[in-house]
Amino acid sequence: MAFAAADTLLELDAEGRIVMALGAGPVPGGAAADAWSGSRLADLVGKAGQKPLADALGTMRPNERPAPIDVLVLCGTRHVRRARVRLFQLPDLAPAVSCALTYDGAPFALDVPVAPDLLGADGLLSRVRGTLRVPDAATAVAFVDVPGLDGPDEAHQRAAARIAAVLQASSLGGDSAARLTPERFALVRAPGASHDLEAEVCDAGAAEGLELAARITEAALTGSTPVGPTIRALRFALEACIKEGGIQDAGTAFSDSLKRTLKEADRFRAIVKSRDFALEYQPIVDLSTGVTHHFEALARFGSSSPAASIHLAEELGLIEGFDLAVVEKALQQIRRPGFGLTRIAVNVSGVSLGADAYVDGLMRMTAAAPDMRSRILIEVTESAAVADIDAAARRLTALRSAGIKVCLDDFGVGAASLDYLHRLPADTVKIDGRFVQNIVDDARARDLIAHLVSLCSDLKMTTIAEMVETSKQAAAIRSLGVGFGQGWLFGRPTIAPNVSVPPTVAVRRQGAVAGWA
């Protein structure tokens, strides 16, 4: 009765040789199973299944039933068929072993397939987004690491094509597999898929004479979380997995990474809601006079990295509320007695310029005192790309029309710097500190800054240099026409802006960088 549902029944002797075979052979309409009599079972399956079979047969005990083994059964030249093997040893027949084979799907060719066009990371996210929009849909994302797959020889290239074909065939709709790096893949599939993907990947490598080991982890996604945050969290966790070198071990599951990301998102929402973060203020000085022109407000999250928190907020769509909370705190500082007419610069992510809410919120905050708008400078960071530059330009134009100055931050580092300069209306350009650090000894850096200053002058824009740490650096940028400077030479970020004492050049710290972008 235990074998009633099997396609093929076998009896193996102590050496694993078939002494009896009943039922269907692996090829529909082909030879029956009795043609296998006298053959070793291990010789009839792919290389990836041979060791698990040998291990199971070598440790068999009467009345024991080891876990089923997924194998590829050979079907003549270059064809195989998936099958599941179940073993059992009856006490009266020991050391003989009873074996049942159940086939899964039709035979398929082992000829080297044409490598399918796999998705990239963005395509994978788009596919997941589409499946999650189906009511009550259940989807899994499986990540597959294949160490040793990346090789220059033809065997590795053929193995990569085979593995890509295996993963594509196993993915949802046959077109939902992605290649993340030369040795890492991901695919969207139904959760709890029954066939042994790891064994199939190993078989694909073995067909080219390569002994490859696949590591697989799977994350089940459901509709219990809104689609938008789930996709953004998935993207964030995906980036982390790639940067950290893939799946390190079986305990580092992708689902855990996703859960941590969503938990961190909840924590960030709570921080913004309670305003449980601090602003520190660093002076920006007029290089011609040495007098503080304005302060930049820098967000601080206790001991955790501001950059990591901001990146997470941008990816999860939480940055807009945070950017407005920063403006709110900066306006509170401006209103405090003794602050005079000093101005404050606040950072805004390119993501926040993707909708009207940020501009509308800033205008509401200053509606009762419109004169305060002239004391606010908006620094557009390149920590996240502006999705719709034309729409962002309209919003920045509205801010400038209300008297709020606009600065392009970290200029020269992001890929979109020149496009921003061309299409986004701005009053000031902040030159990234990496160009300033070596300006004294680097003639090329001096030439770049000189041409940028000239270009900004033609566009009626002022310039600020970041990370000015020495008097020689300050003299160099001043000689090139840069109008303003910021860095440890002029002052450290402080909880309360120091408006009563002129900036000092005594405080210096080589290599220190302050900023959340």
MISE-441867 format. One record per residue (C-alpha): residue number from 1; residue in three letters; y, x, z. Coordinates in steps of 0.02 Angstrom, whole numbers, plus 50000, padded with zeros to 5 digits. Layout:
% MISE-441867
<r NUM, "ALA", <Y, X, Z>>,
...
//
This chain:
% MISE-441867
<r 1, "MET", <50000, 50000, 50000>>,
<r 2, "ALA", <50118, 50146, 50034>>,
<r 3, "PHE", <50109, 50195, 49850>>,
<r 4, "ALA", <50111, 50022, 49774>>,
<r 5, "ALA", <50286, 50041, 49703>>,
<r 6, "ALA", <50258, 50215, 49628>>,
<r 7, "ASP", <50253, 50252, 49441>>,
<r 8, "THR", <50127, 50393, 49459>>,
<r 9, "LEU", <49997, 50433, 49593>>,
<r 10, "LEU", <49932, 50610, 49615>>,
<r 11, "GLU", <49810, 50700, 49727>>,
<r 12, "LEU", <49841, 50886, 49757>>,
<r 13, "ASP", <49719, 51016, 49822>>,
<r 14, "ALA", <49762, 51148, 49950>>,
<r 15, "GLU", <49845, 51255, 49814>>,
<r 16, "GLY", <49956, 51114, 49752>>,
<r 17, "ARG", <49850, 51086, 49595>>,
<r 18, "ILE", <49828, 50909, 49528>>,
<r 19, "VAL", <49647, 50851, 49546>>,
<r 20, "MET", <49680, 50668, 49511>>,
<r 21, "ALA", <49820, 50578, 49419>>,
<r 22, "LEU", <49846, 50392, 49391>>,
<r 23, "GLY", <49986, 50294, 49310>>,
<r 24, "ALA", <50124, 50328, 49186>>,
<r 25, "GLY", <50176, 50497, 49121>>,
<r 26, "PRO", <50359, 50549, 49121>>,
<r 27, "VAL", <50390, 50502, 48938>>,
<r 28, "PRO", <50387, 50313, 48904>>,
<r 29, "GLY", <50252, 50278, 48775>>,
<r 30, "GLY", <50188, 50457, 48790>>,
<r 31, "ALA", <50036, 50533, 48871>>,
<r 32, "ALA", <49977, 50458, 49035>>,
<r 33, "ALA", <49983, 50554, 49198>>,
<r 34, "ASP", <49800, 50606, 49187>>,
<r 35, "ALA", <49854, 50736, 49059>>,
<r 36, "TRP", <49922, 50834, 49208>>,
<r 37, "SER", <49751, 50858, 49287>>,
<r 38, "GLY", <49720, 51041, 49326>>,
<r 39, "SER", <49906, 51087, 49325>>,
<r 40, "ARG", <50007, 51142, 49476>>,
<r 41, "LEU", <50137, 51012, 49522>>,
<r 42, "ALA", <50268, 51148, 49548>>,
<r 43, "ASP", <50247, 51200, 49366>>,
<r 44, "LEU", <50292, 51024, 49308>>,
<r 45, "VAL", <50464, 51015, 49390>>,
<r 46, "GLY", <50628, 51107, 49370>>,
<r 47, "LYS", <50663, 51269, 49464>>,
<r 48, "ALA", <50779, 51186, 49590>>,
<r 49, "GLY", <50638, 51072, 49648>>,
<r 50, "GLN", <50502, 51204, 49659>>,
<r 51, "LYS", <50551, 51281, 49827>>,
<r 52, "PRO", <50575, 51114, 49919>>,
<r 53, "LEU", <50403, 51061, 49855>>,
<r 54, "ALA", <50323, 51225, 49908>>,
<r 55, "ASP", <50404, 51215, 50080>>,
<r 56, "ALA", <50346, 51035, 50106>>,
<r 57, "LEU", <50166, 51071, 50049>>,
<r 58, "GLY", <50159, 51228, 50156>>,
<r 59, "THR", <50203, 51136, 50316>>,
<r 60, "MET", <50106, 50973, 50287>>,
<r 61, "ARG", <50010, 50903, 50435>>,
<r 62, "PRO", <49893, 50753, 50436>>,
<r 63, "ASN", <49983, 50586, 50460>>,
<r 64, "GLU", <50153, 50669, 50428>>,
<r 65, "ARG", <50269, 50609, 50292>>,
<r 66, "PRO", <50409, 50733, 50246>>,
<r 67, "ALA", <50575, 50673, 50175>>,
<r 68, "PRO", <50572, 50623, 49990>>,
<r 69, "ILE", <50612, 50763, 49868>>,
<r 70, "ASP", <50719, 50736, 49713>>,
<r 71, "VAL", <50659, 50837, 49563>>,
<r 72, "LEU", <50677, 50848, 49375>>,
<r 73, "VAL", <50506, 50823, 49292>>,
<r 74, "LEU", <50481, 50922, 49132>>,
<r 75, "CYS", <50453, 50812, 48979>>,
<r 76, "GLY", <50405, 50937, 48846>>,
<r 77, "THR", <50531, 51052, 48763>>,
<r 78, "ARG", <50708, 51044, 48833>>,
<r 79, "HIS", <50691, 50867, 48906>>,
<r 80, "VAL", <50678, 50815, 49088>>,
<r 81, "ARG", <50673, 50655, 49189>>,
<r 82, "ARG", <50737, 50624, 49365>>,
<r 83, "ALA", <50603, 50578, 49491>>,
<r 84, "ARG", <50580, 50561, 49678>>,
<r 85, "VAL", <50423, 50637, 49756>>,
<r 86, "ARG", <50343, 50569, 49916>>,
<r 87, "LEU", <50201, 50664, 50001>>,
<r 88, "PHE", <50072, 50610, 50129>>,
<r 89, "GLN", <49915, 50688, 50201>>,
<r 90, "LEU", <49772, 50576, 50260>>,
<r 91, "PRO", <49667, 50654, 50400>>,
<r 92, "ASP", <49503, 50614, 50312>>,
<r 93, "LEU", <49560, 50699, 50150>>,
<r 94, "ALA", <49648, 50854, 50221>>,
<r 95, "PRO", <49692, 50980, 50155>>,
<r 96, "ALA", <49715, 50871, 50001>>,
<r 97, "VAL", <49888, 50791, 49987>>,
<r 98, "SER", <49929, 50621, 49915>>,
<r 99, "CYS", <50084, 50614, 49806>>,
<r 100, "ALA", <50186, 50471, 49732>>,
<r 101, "LEU", <50317, 50492, 49594>>,
<r 102, "THR", <50452, 50363, 49559>>,
<r 103, "TYR", <50556, 50393, 49403>>,
<r 104, "ASP", <50744, 50366, 49397>>,
<r 105, "GLY", <50821, 50335, 49227>>,
<r 106, "ALA", <50764, 50390, 49055>>,
<r 107, "PRO", <50721, 50568, 49000>>,
<r 108, "PHE", <50870, 50669, 48942>>,
<r 109, "ALA", <50894, 50829, 48844>>,
<r 110, "LEU", <50917, 50997, 48926>>,
<r 111, "ASP", <51001, 51070, 48772>>,
<r 112, "VAL", <51167, 51149, 48816>>,
<r 113, "PRO", <51289, 51002, 48808>>,
<r 114, "VAL", <51464, 51012, 48741>>,
<r 115, "ALA", <51571, 51037, 48895>>,
<r 116, "PRO", <51655, 50869, 48928>>,
<r 117, "ASP", <51842, 50856, 48951>>,
<r 118, "LEU", <51854, 50840, 49139>>,
<r 119, "LEU", <52003, 50770, 49231>>,
<r 120, "GLY", <52128, 50874, 49326>>,
<r 121, "ALA", <52185, 50839, 49504>>,
<r 122, "ASP", <52316, 50712, 49447>>,
<r 123, "GLY", <52190, 50625, 49335>>,
<r 124, "LEU", <52069, 50613, 49480>>,
<r 125, "LEU", <52202, 50534, 49590>>,
<r 126, "SER", <52246, 50411, 49453>>,
<r 127, "ARG", <52063, 50361, 49437>>,
<r 128, "VAL", <52048, 50335, 49626>>,
<r 129, "ARG", <52208, 50233, 49626>>,
<r 130, "GLY", <52137, 50119, 49492>>,
<r 131, "THR", <51975, 50088, 49585>>,
<r 132, "LEU", <52061, 50054, 49752>>,
<r 133, "ARG", <52167, 49918, 49673>>,
<r 134, "VAL", <52010, 49815, 49643>>,
<r 135, "PRO", <51990, 49694, 49790>>,
<r 136, "ASP", <51853, 49746, 49913>>,
<r 137, "ALA", <51816, 49900, 49809>>,
<r 138, "ALA", <51719, 50042, 49891>>,
<r 139, "THR", <51739, 50214, 49815>>,
<r 140, "ALA", <51683, 50388, 49862>>,
<r 141, "VAL", <51757, 50555, 49814>>,
<r 142, "ALA", <51627, 50693, 49810>>,
<r 143, "PHE", <51683, 50875, 49812>>,
<r 144, "VAL", <51565, 51003, 49738>>,
<r 145, "ASP", <51580, 51191, 49766>>,
<r 146, "VAL", <51471, 51303, 49657>>,
<r 147, "PRO", <51496, 51483, 49716>>,
<r 148, "GLY", <51452, 51611, 49584>>,
<r 149, "LEU", <51479, 51494, 49436>>,
<r 150, "ASP", <51634, 51584, 49373>>,
<r 151, "GLY", <51571, 51725, 49262>>,
<r 152, "PRO", <51622, 51799, 49094>>,
<r 153, "ASP", <51450, 51805, 49014>>,
<r 154, "GLU", <51376, 51671, 48903>>,
<r 155, "ALA", <51246, 51615, 49031>>,
<r 156, "HIS", <51382, 51570, 49157>>,
<r 157, "GLN", <51482, 51479, 49024>>,
<r 158, "ARG", <51330, 51378, 48970>>,
<r 159, "ALA", <51289, 51339, 49152>>,
<r 160, "ALA", <51467, 51279, 49180>>,
<r 161, "ALA", <51452, 51164, 49030>>,
<r 162, "ARG", <51287, 51095, 49096>>,
<r 163, "ILE", <51357, 51066, 49270>>,
<r 164, "ALA", <51512, 50982, 49200>>,
<r 165, "ALA", <51400, 50865, 49100>>,
<r 166, "VAL", <51291, 50827, 49253>>,
<r 167, "LEU", <51443, 50785, 49359>>,
<r 168, "GLN", <51524, 50681, 49223>>,
<r 169, "ALA", <51364, 50581, 49199>>,
<r 170, "SER", <51354, 50552, 49387>>,
<r 171, "SER", <51535, 50495, 49402>>,
<r 172, "LEU", <51602, 50318, 49401>>,
<r 173, "GLY", <51603, 50254, 49222>>,
<r 174, "GLY", <51542, 50422, 49159>>,
<r 175, "ASP", <51720, 50488, 49146>>,
<r 176, "SER", <51781, 50517, 49324>>,
<r 177, "ALA", <51739, 50699, 49360>>,
<r 178, "ALA", <51872, 50832, 49381>>,
<r 179, "ARG", <51874, 51021, 49382>>,
<r 180, "LEU", <51991, 51088, 49517>>,
<r 181, "THR", <51956, 51274, 49502>>,
<r 182, "PRO", <51827, 51375, 49402>>,
<r 183, "GLU", <51699, 51345, 49540>>,
<r 184, "ARG", <51756, 51181, 49619>>,
<r 185, "PHE", <51737, 51005, 49555>>,
<r 186, "ALA", <51766, 50829, 49616>>,
<r 187, "LEU", <51707, 50661, 49555>>,
<r 188, "VAL", <51734, 50479, 49592>>,
<r 189, "ARG", <51572, 50386, 49617>>,
<r 190, "ALA", <51495, 50241, 49710>>,
<r 191, "PRO", <51473, 50282, 49895>>,
<r 192, "GLY", <51298, 50331, 49949>>,
<r 193, "ALA", <51235, 50368, 49773>>,
<r 194, "SER", <51047, 50392, 49785>>,
<r 195, "HIS", <51010, 50537, 49668>>,
<r 196, "ASP", <51018, 50716, 49729>>,
<r 197, "LEU", <51174, 50787, 49648>>,
<r 198, "GLU", <51148, 50956, 49730>>,
<r 199, "ALA", <50975, 50976, 49653>>,
<r 200, "GLU", <51040, 50926, 49481>>,
<r 201, "VAL", <51178, 51056, 49489>>,
<r 202, "CYS", <51053, 51189, 49541>>,
<r 203, "ASP", <50937, 51137, 49400>>,
<r 204, "ALA", <51078, 51152, 49276>>,
<r 205, "GLY", <51108, 51330, 49332>>,
<r 206, "ALA", <50923, 51371, 49335>>,
<r 207, "ALA", <50908, 51315, 49153>>,
<r 208, "GLU", <51016, 51466, 49112>>,
<r 209, "GLY", <50926, 51584, 49230>>,
<r 210, "LEU", <51057, 51574, 49368>>,
<r 211, "GLU", <51016, 51542, 49550>>,
<r 212, "LEU", <51164, 51438, 49606>>,
<r 213, "ALA", <51187, 51346, 49769>>,
<r 214, "ALA", <51298, 51193, 49773>>,
<r 215, "ARG", <51392, 51132, 49927>>,
<r 216, "ILE", <51440, 50950, 49924>>,
<r 217, "THR", <51541, 50840, 50041>>,
<r 218, "GLU", <51588, 50660, 50013>>,
<r 219, "ALA", <51729, 50548, 50076>>,
<r 220, "ALA", <51713, 50360, 50068>>,
<r 221, "LEU", <51876, 50267, 50031>>,
<r 222, "THR", <51900, 50082, 50060>>,
<r 223, "GLY", <52038, 49956, 50039>>,
<r 224, "SER", <52075, 49952, 50226>>,
<r 225, "THR", <52218, 50077, 50200>>,
<r 226, "PRO", <52360, 50034, 50079>>,
<r 227, "VAL", <52335, 50115, 49909>>,
<r 228, "GLY", <52498, 50214, 49908>>,
<r 229, "PRO", <52475, 50307, 50073>>,
<r 230, "THR", <52291, 50334, 50037>>,
<r 231, "ILE", <52327, 50416, 49869>>,
<r 232, "ARG", <52467, 50522, 49941>>,
<r 233, "ALA", <52357, 50576, 50086>>,
<r 234, "LEU", <52216, 50614, 49965>>,
<r 235, "ARG", <52331, 50724, 49862>>,
<r 236, "PHE", <52392, 50816, 50016>>,
<r 237, "ALA", <52214, 50845, 50080>>,
<r 238, "LEU", <52158, 50896, 49905>>,
<r 239, "GLU", <52291, 51030, 49896>>,
<r 240, "ALA", <52240, 51093, 50068>>,
<r 241, "CYS", <52056, 51104, 50017>>,
<r 242, "ILE", <52097, 51204, 49861>>,
<r 243, "LYS", <52214, 51323, 49952>>,
<r 244, "GLU", <52091, 51352, 50092>>,
<r 245, "GLY", <51954, 51404, 49972>>,
<r 246, "GLY", <51855, 51244, 49957>>,
<r 247, "ILE", <51728, 51173, 50078>>,
<r 248, "GLN", <51686, 51310, 50202>>,
<r 249, "ASP", <51534, 51229, 50281>>,
<r 250, "ALA", <51446, 51064, 50301>>,
<r 251, "GLY", <51551, 51020, 50453>>,
<r 252, "THR", <51715, 51035, 50359>>,
<r 253, "ALA", <51707, 50864, 50276>>,
<r 254, "PHE", <51841, 50805, 50161>>,
<r 255, "SER", <51847, 50638, 50251>>,
<r 256, "ASP", <51898, 50729, 50411>>,
<r 257, "SER", <52041, 50810, 50318>>,
<r 258, "LEU", <52097, 50640, 50256>>,
<r 259, "LYS", <52086, 50566, 50430>>,
<r 260, "ARG", <52189, 50709, 50501>>,
<r 261, "THR", <52319, 50684, 50366>>,
<r 262, "LEU", <52337, 50499, 50403>>,
<r 263, "LYS", <52346, 50536, 50589>>,
<r 264, "GLU", <52484, 50663, 50559>>,
<r 265, "ALA", <52574, 50534, 50454>>,
<r 266, "ASP", <52571, 50411, 50600>>,
<r 267, "ARG", <52639, 50548, 50713>>,
<r 268, "PHE", <52780, 50586, 50591>>,
<r 269, "ARG", <52826, 50401, 50579>>,
<r 270, "ALA", <52837, 50396, 50769>>,
<r 271, "ILE", <52948, 50552, 50771>>,
<r 272, "VAL", <53068, 50475, 50647>>,
<r 273, "LYS", <53071, 50307, 50734>>,
<r 274, "SER", <53108, 50384, 50904>>,
<r 275, "ARG", <53220, 50520, 50830>>,
<r 276, "ASP", <53112, 50645, 50924>>,
<r 277, "PHE", <53172, 50797, 50828>>,
<r 278, "ALA", <53320, 50914, 50848>>,
<r 279, "LEU", <53455, 50981, 50733>>,
<r 280, "GLU", <53516, 51158, 50743>>,
<r 281, "TYR", <53675, 51211, 50656>>,
<r 282, "GLN", <53702, 51373, 50560>>,
<r 283, "PRO", <53876, 51424, 50500>>,
<r 284, "ILE", <53922, 51448, 50317>>,
<r 285, "VAL", <54074, 51561, 50306>>,
<r 286, "ASP", <54211, 51588, 50178>>,
<r 287, "LEU", <54178, 51767, 50119>>,
<r 288, "SER", <54361, 51796, 50079>>,
<r 289, "THR", <54420, 51755, 50257>>,
<r 290, "GLY", <54266, 51765, 50368>>,
<r 291, "VAL", <54307, 51591, 50436>>,
<r 292, "THR", <54172, 51458, 50456>>,
<r 293, "HIS", <54186, 51333, 50315>>,
<r 294, "HIS", <54049, 51214, 50371>>,
<r 295, "PHE", <53880, 51208, 50460>>,
<r 296, "GLU", <53707, 51170, 50389>>,
<r 297, "ALA", <53601, 51052, 50495>>,
<r 298, "LEU", <53423, 51119, 50509>>,
<r 299, "ALA", <53285, 51005, 50574>>,
<r 300, "ARG", <53170, 51068, 50712>>,
<r 301, "PHE", <53004, 50991, 50769>>,
<r 302, "GLY", <52970, 51088, 50927>>,
<r 303, "SER", <52847, 51229, 50897>>,
<r 304, "SER", <52771, 51159, 50736>>,
<r 305, "SER", <52824, 51217, 50564>>,
<r 306, "PRO", <52969, 51118, 50490>>,
<r 307, "ALA", <52911, 51161, 50314>>,
<r 308, "ALA", <52737, 51089, 50343>>,
<r 309, "SER", <52806, 50929, 50419>>,
<r 310, "ILE", <52929, 50905, 50276>>,
<r 311, "HIS", <52798, 50937, 50143>>,
<r 312, "LEU", <52682, 50809, 50224>>,
<r 313, "ALA", <52823, 50681, 50233>>,
<r 314, "GLU", <52864, 50707, 50049>>,
<r 315, "GLU", <52684, 50686, 49997>>,
<r 316, "LEU", <52657, 50531, 50103>>,
<r 317, "GLY", <52819, 50444, 50054>>,
<r 318, "LEU", <52896, 50460, 50227>>,
<r 319, "ILE", <53038, 50580, 50187>>,
<r 320, "GLU", <53171, 50450, 50145>>,
<r 321, "GLY", <53177, 50380, 50322>>,
<r 322, "PHE", <53181, 50556, 50393>>,
<r 323, "ASP", <53323, 50611, 50278>>,
<r 324, "LEU", <53426, 50462, 50336>>,
<r 325, "ALA", <53386, 50501, 50518>>,
<r 326, "VAL", <53453, 50677, 50492>>,
<r 327, "VAL", <53615, 50605, 50421>>,
<r 328, "GLU", <53628, 50490, 50571>>,
<r 329, "LYS", <53614, 50636, 50693>>,
<r 330, "ALA", <53737, 50741, 50594>>,
<r 331, "LEU", <53865, 50599, 50596>>,
<r 332, "GLN", <53843, 50585, 50784>>,
<r 333, "GLN", <53887, 50770, 50796>>,
<r 334, "ILE", <54040, 50748, 50686>>,
<r 335, "ARG", <54103, 50608, 50799>>,
<r 336, "ARG", <54090, 50711, 50958>>,
<r 337, "PRO", <54253, 50764, 51042>>,
<r 338, "GLY", <54306, 50942, 51004>>,
<r 339, "PHE", <54216, 50953, 50838>>,
<r 340, "GLY", <54381, 50937, 50746>>,
<r 341, "LEU", <54372, 50919, 50557>>,
<r 342, "THR", <54223, 51033, 50535>>,
<r 343, "ARG", <54100, 50983, 50399>>,
<r 344, "ILE", <53909, 50974, 50402>>,
<r 345, "ALA", <53782, 50997, 50262>>,
<r 346, "VAL", <53619, 50899, 50271>>,
<r 347, "ASN", <53464, 50921, 50163>>,
<r 348, "VAL", <53395, 50782, 50055>>,
<r 349, "SER", <53227, 50790, 49969>>,
<r 350, "GLY", <53216, 50754, 49784>>,
<r 351, "VAL", <53093, 50617, 49831>>,
<r 352, "SER", <53230, 50523, 49927>>,
<r 353, "LEU", <53335, 50517, 49769>>,
<r 354, "GLY", <53199, 50419, 49682>>,
<r 355, "ALA", <53266, 50253, 49748>>,
<r 356, "ASP", <53431, 50175, 49802>>,
<r 357, "ALA", <53385, 50161, 49986>>,
<r 358, "TYR", <53447, 50335, 50035>>,
<r 359, "VAL", <53618, 50315, 49954>>,
<r 360, "ASP", <53635, 50136, 50018>>,
<r 361, "GLY", <53588, 50192, 50195>>,
<r 362, "LEU", <53713, 50336, 50195>>,
<r 363, "MET", <53853, 50222, 50133>>,
<r 364, "ARG", <53815, 50094, 50269>>,
<r 365, "MET", <53820, 50229, 50404>>,
<r 366, "THR", <53994, 50282, 50349>>,
<r 367, "ALA", <54064, 50111, 50302>>,
<r 368, "ALA", <54162, 50093, 50464>>,
<r 369, "ALA", <54242, 50265, 50443>>,
<r 370, "PRO", <54247, 50310, 50257>>,
<r 371, "ASP", <54351, 50466, 50293>>,
<r 372, "MET", <54194, 50545, 50370>>,
<r 373, "ARG", <54114, 50553, 50198>>,
<r 374, "SER", <54224, 50700, 50150>>,
<r 375, "ARG", <54148, 50797, 50294>>,
<r 376, "ILE", <53969, 50776, 50232>>,
<r 377, "LEU", <53886, 50890, 50105>>,
<r 378, "ILE", <53718, 50838, 50031>>,
<r 379, "GLU", <53601, 50983, 49988>>,
<r 380, "VAL", <53470, 50932, 49860>>,
<r 381, "THR", <53315, 51037, 49896>>,
<r 382, "GLU", <53179, 51089, 49774>>,
<r 383, "SER", <53038, 51067, 49900>>,
<r 384, "ALA", <52984, 50917, 49795>>,
<r 385, "ALA", <53028, 50881, 49615>>,
<r 386, "VAL", <53150, 50743, 49568>>,
<r 387, "ALA", <53042, 50618, 49475>>,
<r 388, "ASP", <53181, 50533, 49375>>,
<r 389, "ILE", <53326, 50654, 49352>>,
<r 390, "ASP", <53436, 50529, 49261>>,
<r 391, "ALA", <53419, 50401, 49401>>,
<r 392, "ALA", <53449, 50536, 49532>>,
<r 393, "ALA", <53605, 50590, 49437>>,
<r 394, "ARG", <53675, 50413, 49447>>,
<r 395, "ARG", <53646, 50408, 49635>>,
<r 396, "LEU", <53727, 50578, 49662>>,
<r 397, "THR", <53874, 50522, 49556>>,
<r 398, "ALA", <53894, 50372, 49670>>,
<r 399, "LEU", <53898, 50487, 49822>>,
<r 400, "ARG", <54026, 50602, 49743>>,
<r 401, "SER", <54134, 50453, 49696>>,
<r 402, "ALA", <54133, 50406, 49881>>,
<r 403, "GLY", <54196, 50580, 49928>>,
<r 404, "ILE", <54030, 50659, 49977>>,
<r 405, "LYS", <54002, 50835, 49909>>,
<r 406, "VAL", <53836, 50883, 49828>>,
<r 407, "CYS", <53750, 51053, 49832>>,
<r 408, "LEU", <53597, 51113, 49736>>,
<r 409, "ASP", <53492, 51207, 49865>>,
<r 410, "ASP", <53374, 51356, 49839>>,
<r 411, "PHE", <53438, 51385, 49663>>,
<r 412, "GLY", <53336, 51506, 49557>>,
<r 413, "VAL", <53164, 51479, 49636>>,
<r 414, "GLY", <53105, 51308, 49578>>,
<r 415, "ALA", <53047, 51282, 49399>>,
<r 416, "ALA", <53178, 51146, 49375>>,
<r 417, "SER", <53330, 51245, 49431>>,
<r 418, "LEU", <53417, 51255, 49262>>,
<r 419, "ASP", <53373, 51075, 49222>>,
<r 420, "TYR", <53450, 51021, 49387>>,
<r 421, "LEU", <53606, 51122, 49351>>,
<r 422, "HIS", <53619, 51043, 49181>>,
<r 423, "ARG", <53586, 50862, 49226>>,
<r 424, "LEU", <53628, 50836, 49410>>,
<r 425, "PRO", <53813, 50819, 49457>>,
<r 426, "ALA", <53855, 50944, 49595>>,
<r 427, "ASP", <53999, 51036, 49675>>,
<r 428, "THR", <53907, 51188, 49743>>,
<r 429, "VAL", <53756, 51295, 49704>>,
<r 430, "LYS", <53663, 51385, 49844>>,
<r 431, "ILE", <53582, 51546, 49783>>,
<r 432, "ASP", <53409, 51572, 49856>>,
<r 433, "GLY", <53398, 51712, 49983>>,
<r 434, "ARG", <53262, 51805, 49889>>,
<r 435, "PHE", <53394, 51861, 49764>>,
<r 436, "VAL", <53509, 51917, 49904>>,
<r 437, "GLN", <53384, 52018, 50007>>,
<r 438, "ASN", <53378, 52166, 49887>>,
<r 439, "ILE", <53549, 52149, 49807>>,
<r 440, "VAL", <53612, 52317, 49872>>,
<r 441, "ASP", <53475, 52418, 49783>>,
<r 442, "ASP", <53421, 52298, 49645>>,
<r 443, "ALA", <53536, 52305, 49493>>,
<r 444, "ARG", <53440, 52165, 49408>>,
<r 445, "ALA", <53471, 52049, 49556>>,
<r 446, "ARG", <53656, 52092, 49551>>,
<r 447, "ASP", <53663, 52053, 49365>>,
<r 448, "LEU", <53576, 51886, 49389>>,
<r 449, "ILE", <53693, 51833, 49529>>,
<r 450, "ALA", <53846, 51892, 49431>>,
<r 451, "HIS", <53798, 51786, 49280>>,
<r 452, "LEU", <53757, 51637, 49391>>,
<r 453, "VAL", <53926, 51649, 49477>>,
<r 454, "SER", <54011, 51656, 49307>>,
<r 455, "LEU", <53912, 51505, 49245>>,
<r 456, "CYS", <53952, 51404, 49402>>,
<r 457, "SER", <54136, 51450, 49385>>,
<r 458, "ASP", <54137, 51383, 49208>>,
<r 459, "LEU", <54057, 51223, 49273>>,
<r 460, "LYS", <54188, 51209, 49412>>,
<r 461, "MET", <54058, 51240, 49548>>,
<r 462, "THR", <54069, 51351, 49702>>,
<r 463, "THR", <53927, 51464, 49760>>,
<r 464, "ILE", <53841, 51500, 49926>>,
<r 465, "ALA", <53724, 51648, 49957>>,
<r 466, "GLU", <53581, 51627, 50081>>,
<r 467, "MET", <53499, 51755, 50196>>,
<r 468, "VAL", <53647, 51872, 50211>>,
<r 469, "GLU", <53591, 51992, 50347>>,
<r 470, "THR", <53695, 52151, 50327>>,
<r 471, "SER", <53874, 52197, 50296>>,
<r 472, "LYS", <53822, 52287, 50136>>,
<r 473, "GLN", <53742, 52127, 50070>>,
<r 474, "ALA", <53898, 52029, 50115>>,
<r 475, "ALA", <54009, 52156, 50026>>,
<r 476, "ALA", <53896, 52154, 49872>>,
<r 477, "ILE", <53895, 51965, 49850>>,
<r 478, "ARG", <54081, 51955, 49885>>,
<r 479, "SER", <54114, 52085, 49749>>,
<r 480, "LEU", <54014, 51978, 49627>>,
<r 481, "GLY", <54124, 51826, 49660>>,
<r 482, "VAL", <54011, 51725, 49775>>,
<r 483, "GLY", <54124, 51614, 49879>>,
<r 484, "PHE", <54023, 51579, 50036>>,
<r 485, "GLY", <53885, 51660, 50137>>,
<r 486, "GLN", <53752, 51603, 50259>>,
<r 487, "GLY", <53631, 51707, 50362>>,
<r 488, "TRP", <53599, 51799, 50524>>,
<r 489, "LEU", <53746, 51913, 50491>>,
<r 490, "PHE", <53864, 51767, 50522>>,
<r 491, "GLY", <53770, 51674, 50657>>,
<r 492, "ARG", <53606, 51604, 50717>>,
<r 493, "PRO", <53564, 51419, 50710>>,
<r 494, "THR", <53614, 51339, 50876>>,
<r 495, "ILE", <53592, 51168, 50954>>,
<r 496, "ALA", <53781, 51144, 50965>>,
<r 497, "PRO", <53891, 51208, 50823>>,
<r 498, "ASN", <54001, 51350, 50884>>,
<r 499, "VAL", <54171, 51292, 50824>>,
<r 500, "SER", <54276, 51385, 50951>>,
<r 501, "VAL", <54226, 51565, 50916>>,
<r 502, "PRO", <54240, 51648, 50745>>,
<r 503, "PRO", <54073, 51706, 50674>>,
<r 504, "THR", <54019, 51878, 50726>>,
<r 505, "VAL", <53934, 52011, 50622>>,
<r 506, "ALA", <53849, 52089, 50772>>,
<r 507, "VAL", <53695, 51977, 50766>>,
<r 508, "ARG", <53573, 52040, 50635>>,
<r 509, "ARG", <53387, 52016, 50610>>,
<r 510, "GLN", <53304, 52084, 50455>>,
<r 511, "GLY", <53191, 51960, 50366>>,
<r 512, "ALA", <53227, 51806, 50472>>,
<r 513, "VAL", <53241, 51643, 50378>>,
<r 514, "ALA", <53302, 51478, 50449>>,
<r 515, "GLY", <53281, 51316, 50353>>,
<r 516, "TRP", <53159, 51171, 50333>>,
<r 517, "ALA", <53148, 51173, 50143>>,
//
